[in-house]
Amino acid sequence: MTEAGHLGRRGGTDMMVAMNPQTWDADVAELEPGGYLFYDSTRPLPPSKFRDDIRVIGMPLTEICNAVYQDPRQRQLFKNIVYVGALAILLGIEPEVVEKLFGEQYKGKEKLLASNVQALHLGCDFAREHLREPLGIKVRRADRVGNRIFVDGNSAAALGCVYGGATVAAWYPITPSSSVAEAFQKYCTKFRVDPATGQHRFAIVQAEDELASIGMVVGAGWNGARAFTPTSGPGISLMTEFIGLAYFAEIPVTLINVQRGGPSTGMPTRTQQADILSCAYASHGDTKHVLLFPEDPHECFEHAAAALDLADRLQTPVFLMTDLDIGMNQRLCEPFAWDDAKAYDRGKVMTAEELEAGRDFGRYKDVDGDGVPWRTLPGTHPTKGSYFTRGTTRDAYARYSERGPDYIYNVERLLKKFATAATLVPQPVLRPAAEKTDLGVIYFGSTSPSMHEALEALEEEGIHLDAMRLRAFPFPESVSQFLAAHRQVFVVEQNRDAQMRSLLVNELEFDPARLVRVLHFDGTPITARFIGQAIAAHVRKTQPASAAGMKESA
């Protein structure tokens, strides 16, 4: 975090520690002009291995470690700690702070702690004696963090599921979502065990595959439990048949999709926002699903709980669309807050008393005009309120039917329910420009921190944009209004095919020529520099033509 409050990656590398000969050339190429290259100088390298526009700092790491350690493995491992000590001195970091971090890391393993502290001071001592040239970059103490907390999105989403009332999780291990289930188990062990009896008030099942895990969650949702499954893109691909069943049979299900690079195995340890279309329209036939787009761990917590409410209220699958960048990286965010008086929104669940009083029950009948029917839970009444749950067509009373009018009634009612969802999902966040402008930008999810910094940098260049952060699909009416109010709107996203742009065009029937792609998809988190340069280049290219056109028409 910077003192200006920026939380995203700026882009560019000012100091590179090059320790891998196989990637040397690529590492050196990444450095900014005027940047610093720190390397192991035990073996001299030819001048061709360096650049004229960077500053080189050599330290004989291998020689130092060979002189101190006899074990070959220790020699290799402690090189990484020795250079940390040297960098601490060069950058102005107090070694005591690093020692404290070591103490936290190796608590209860004092033997490991002592050896790491020894290696740290080897580096510190060498730098004090031999590396006296001052660096143009320094680290200094500052306190602009405020009351923010440091947490990863997967842990936050898991805790949100606990507070949101989830009692069932079924999952199959997959990078980068596995730690959601692991964190959920940790929190349930703390909060969901009866202190008097020791009885567990939760069920967590590691299934044999993704298909089994979503099947278990659908069954739990049908039975009245709040249930979820964490997964990633390949898991979603396998789950689509059950997702379609839950959509058409109208069963509450929550899916936490921690997106990664694809397709297929793709880049499991890299981040993308590339599952938007596959989740929005998951399953064959005419399907549309609710997607939530948290920007940080704070919203992972809030949106996970909200997803469980929405799934019950709308009786449908709801996707929490995080990604590896949010899910697995520690981020600064606002502290979590929860209202203990909050009641879960279970939606339209008919009671035994209502059935006994003779209330008409049509499982797929729209009686309130919002597209959401009433449901009963298994065992509600001994003789009334039962129905056959099926994935095939039926009439409003759940009786099997292949009549065209019955099918049309159902699928059009589902569209009406989707329109209702647009009023219930988290609404977009608008950031007006400092000056009146006909340019806008739309972004979502983990792009948010870099977007904030990019907008400030663009304003300094005289480029003003109204900004809208999407937080959910279906799109509320305010999104259409935002698009209509601007001559051009940039859509910033982390995928190759401009999936969010396609969704805006498809769902809102907006002129695609007015939506400008800003796409980043190399697997690394998007940077403020990338966003700012892409938007500025487009504006400079099109503004003269625009101005000429306005002058000519005048």
HELIX and SHEET records of a PDB file:
HELIX    1   1 PRO A   21  THR A   23  5                                   3    
HELIX    2   2 TRP A   24  GLU A   30  1                                   7    
HELIX    3   3 PRO A   47  LYS A   49  5                                   3    
HELIX    4   4 LEU A   61  VAL A   68  1                                   8    
HELIX    5   5 PRO A   72  LEU A   91  1                                  20    
HELIX    6   6 PRO A   95  GLN A  105  1                                  11    
HELIX    7   7 GLU A  110  HIS A  130  1                                  21    
HELIX    8   8 GLY A  153  TYR A  163  1                                  11    
HELIX    9   9 SER A  178  PHE A  191  1                                  14    
HELIX   10  10 GLU A  210  TRP A  222  1                                  13    
HELIX   11  11 GLY A  233  ALA A  249  1                                  17    
HELIX   12  12 ILE A  276  ALA A  280  1                                   5    
HELIX   13  13 PRO A  297  LEU A  314  1                                  18    
HELIX   14  14 LEU A  324  MET A  328  1                                   5    
HELIX   15  15 ALA A  352  GLU A  356  1                                   5    
HELIX   16  16 GLY A  404  LEU A  424  1                                  21    
HELIX   17  17 GLY A  445  THR A  447  5                                   3    
HELIX   18  18 SER A  448  GLU A  460  1                                  13    
HELIX   19  19 GLU A  477  ALA A  484  1                                   8    
HELIX   20  20 GLN A  499  LEU A  508  1                                  10    
HELIX   21  21 PRO A  512  ARG A  514  5                                   3    
HELIX   22  22 ALA A  528  SER A  553  1                                  26    
SHEET    1   A 3 THR A  13  ALA A  18  0                                        
SHEET    2   A 3 LEU A  31  ASP A  40  1                                        
SHEET    3   A 3 ARG A  55  MET A  59  1                                        
SHEET    1   B 2 ILE A 149  ASP A 152  0                                        
SHEET    2   B 2 GLN A 330  CYS A 333 -1                                        
SHEET    1   C 7 ALA A 203  GLN A 206  0                                        
SHEET    2   C 7 VAL A 168  TRP A 171  1                                        
SHEET    3   C 7 ALA A 227  THR A 231  1                                        
SHEET    4   C 7 VAL A 253  GLN A 259  1                                        
SHEET    5   C 7 PRO A 317  ASP A 323  1                                        
SHEET    6   C 7 VAL A 290  LEU A 292  1                                        
SHEET    7   C 7 ALA A 472  PHE A 473 -1                                        
SHEET    1   D 5 VAL A 429  ARG A 431  0                                        
SHEET    2   D 5 ASP A 466  LEU A 470 -1                                        
SHEET    3   D 5 LEU A 439  PHE A 444  1                                        
SHEET    4   D 5 GLN A 488  GLU A 493  1                                        
SHEET    5   D 5 LEU A 515  LEU A 519  1                                        
END                                                                             
